[in-house]
């Protein structure tokens, strides 16, 4: 849990809640804030399994997975390759296109290019290529006076993607079986605060939705 990514605080919260749930189920749990000494601490503790509650880079992009593979410690989460591909938006899109899935137009541009002028016609979205949780996302609408002025902590290269309006739907796939679709409702857009702050969003399970006409998927 924790770690050095931009999503450190929410990872600490995830770790605490997962640790509590595991203890309630009778497991012996050691909470570990991932730092530069992570490998040494794992070797010293020799856990039976690592429950990976890290968010963002290093925790979800294959880095920690590679370390755990090297140490021979079983872990939750996808493996090295799947993690690395999923956290790199541009490479993930290449995989989706190869599988025949529809993918919105996007490209990788330098931060300077993006701030100098519109690199595609608005509306569009600017985001880091390898962060999660809507960290560093800029929405540029049709009436924008000019290109976005990105913050200093944005990476030197960013993804620019055409804006795709629509509903926020999510589901989990267990093996080859998709589970219940969840409709995520917010007053604005599904940004970091909407994801993690109390009352930021409302999650509606479509299987329990009182309005089948509203909840029916196309």
C-alpha positions in Angstrom: 0.0 0.0 0.0 1.1 3.6 -0.3 4.1 3.8 -2.5 5.5 6.9 -4.4 2.8 7.4 -7.1 0.4 10.3 -7.5 -2.3 8.0 -6.1 -0.4 7.4 -2.8 -3.2 8.7 -0.4 -6.0 6.6 -1.9 -3.7 3.6 -2.0 -3.1 4.0 1.8 -6.9 4.1 2.3 -7.3 1.0 0.1 -4.6 -0.9 2.0 -6.1 -0.1 5.4 -9.6 -1.2 4.4 -8.3 -4.4 2.7 -6.2 -5.2 5.8 -9.3 -4.8 8.0 -11.4 -7.0 5.8 -8.7 -9.7 5.6 -8.2 -9.7 9.4 -12.0 -10.0 9.8 -11.7 -13.2 7.7 -9.1 -14.6 10.1 -5.9 -13.8 8.1 -2.7 -12.6 9.7 -1.9 -9.3 7.9 1.2 -7.1 7.9 0.7 -3.6 6.4 3.6 -2.5 4.3 4.1 1.0 2.9 6.1 0.5 -0.3 9.3 2.4 -0.3 12.9 2.1 -1.6 13.5 -0.7 0.9 10.5 -2.8 -0.3 12.6 -5.8 -1.6 14.5 -6.0 1.7 11.4 -5.9 3.8 9.6 -8.5 1.7 12.6 -10.8 2.0 12.7 -10.3 5.8 8.9 -10.8 6.2 8.6 -13.7 3.6 4.8 -13.4 3.4 2.7 -16.4 2.1 1.1 -14.0 -0.4 1.1 -10.3 -1.2 -2.2 -8.5 -1.5 -1.4 -5.7 -3.8 -3.3 -2.5 -2.8 -0.9 -0.1 -4.7 -2.4 2.4 -7.1 -0.8 4.0 -10.1 2.7 3.7 -11.5 5.1 1.2 -9.9 2.2 -0.6 -8.2 0.0 -1.3 -11.3 2.4 -1.1 -14.2 4.3 -4.3 -13.8 7.2 -3.0 -11.7 6.1 -4.4 -8.3 4.8 -7.5 -10.1 8.3 -8.1 -11.6 9.9 -7.7 -8.2 7.5 -10.2 -6.6 8.1 -12.7 -9.5 11.8 -12.3 -8.9 11.4 -13.0 -5.2 9.1 -15.9 -5.8 6.2 -14.5 -3.8 2.6 -15.1 -4.9 0.5 -12.0 -5.3 -2.9 -10.7 -6.2 -3.3 -8.6 -9.4 -2.6 -9.2 -13.1 0.9 -10.3 -14.1 3.8 -8.3 -15.4 2.9 -8.1 -19.1 -0.9 -7.4 -18.6 -0.1 -4.8 -15.9 2.5 -3.0 -18.1 0.2 -2.9 -21.1 -2.9 -1.8 -19.2 -1.1 1.1 -17.5 0.3 2.4 -20.9 -2.8 3.9 -22.6 -1.2 4.1 -26.0 0.0 0.5 -26.1 -3.3 -0.7 -24.6 -5.2 1.0 -27.4 -3.0 -0.8 -29.9 -4.0 -4.1 -28.4 -7.7 -3.1 -28.5 -7.4 -2.0 -32.2 -5.8 -5.3 -33.1 -8.7 -7.1 -31.4 -11.2 -5.1 -33.5 -12.5 -2.9 -30.7 -13.5 0.7 -31.4 -11.0 3.2 -30.0 -11.2 7.0 -30.1 -8.6 9.0 -32.0 -5.5 9.9 -29.9 -1.9 10.6 -30.1 1.2 11.3 -28.0 2.5 14.8 -28.0 5.1 16.8 -26.2 3.9 19.1 -23.4 5.2 22.1 -25.3 3.2 21.2 -28.4 0.0 20.8 -26.5 0.4 24.2 -24.8 1.5 26.0 -28.0 -1.8 25.3 -29.9 -4.6 22.9 -30.4 -3.1 19.6 -31.7 -6.6 18.4 -32.6 -10.0 20.1 -33.0 -11.8 20.6 -29.7 -13.4 19.0 -27.8 -10.5 16.8 -26.6 -8.9 15.5 -23.5 -5.3 15.8 -22.3 -3.9 13.2 -19.9 -0.7 11.5 -18.8 -0.2 8.3 -20.8 0.7 6.2 -17.7 -1.3 7.4 -14.7 -4.6 6.2 -13.4 -7.6 7.6 -11.3 -8.1 10.6 -13.7 -4.9 12.2 -12.3 -3.8 15.1 -14.5 -6.8 15.1 -16.9 -7.7 18.3 -18.7 -11.0 18.7 -20.6 -10.8 21.2 -23.5 -14.3 22.1 -24.8 -15.4 23.5 -28.1 -15.4 27.1 -26.9 -12.0 27.1 -25.3 -10.1 30.3 -26.0 -6.9 28.4 -26.5 -4.9 25.3 -25.6 -4.6 24.2 -22.0 -1.7 25.4 -19.9 -0.5 22.2 -18.2 0.8 22.1 -14.7 4.5 21.7 -14.0 4.0 18.1 -12.6 2.6 16.9 -15.9 5.0 14.6 -17.8 7.0 15.9 -20.8 4.9 13.8 -23.2 1.1 13.4 -22.8 -1.8 11.8 -24.6 -4.3 13.9 -26.4 -7.6 12.1 -27.1 -10.8 13.2 -28.8 -13.6 13.6 -26.3 -16.2 10.8 -26.2 -19.4 11.8 -24.4 -21.5 9.1 -22.8 -22.3 7.1 -19.7 -19.7 5.8 -17.3 -20.1 2.0 -17.1 -17.8 -0.6 -15.5 -17.8 -4.3 -15.1 -15.5 -7.0 -13.8 -14.6 -10.1 -15.8 -14.0 -13.2 -13.7 -12.3 -15.7 -15.9 -14.3 -15.5 -19.1 -17.5 -14.4 -17.3 -18.5 -10.7 -17.2 -20.1 -9.8 -13.9 -22.8 -7.2 -13.2 -22.5 -3.9 -15.0 -22.4 -0.9 -12.8 -23.6 2.6 -13.9 -21.6 5.4 -12.3 -23.5 8.7 -11.9 -21.8 12.0 -11.1 -22.9 15.6 -11.0 -19.9 16.6 -13.2 -17.4 14.2 -14.8 -15.8 11.1 -13.2 -12.6 12.8 -11.8 -10.4 12.0 -8.9 -12.8 13.5 -6.3 -15.8 11.8 -7.8 -14.0 8.5 -7.5 -12.8 8.8 -4.0 -14.5 11.5 -1.9 -17.7 10.6 0.0 -20.8 11.4 -2.1 -18.7 12.1 -5.2 -20.6 9.5 -7.3 -23.5 7.1 -7.1 -23.1 3.5 -8.2 -26.2 1.8 -9.7 -26.1 -2.0 -10.3 -28.0 -2.4 -13.6 -29.4 -5.7 -12.4 -31.1 -3.9 -9.6 -32.0 -0.7 -11.5 -35.7 0.4 -10.9 -36.0 1.8 -14.4 -35.2 -0.9 -16.9 -35.8 1.5 -19.8 -33.0 3.8 -18.4 -30.7 1.0 -17.4 -30.9 -1.1 -20.6 -27.7 -1.2 -22.5 -27.7 -0.5 -26.2 
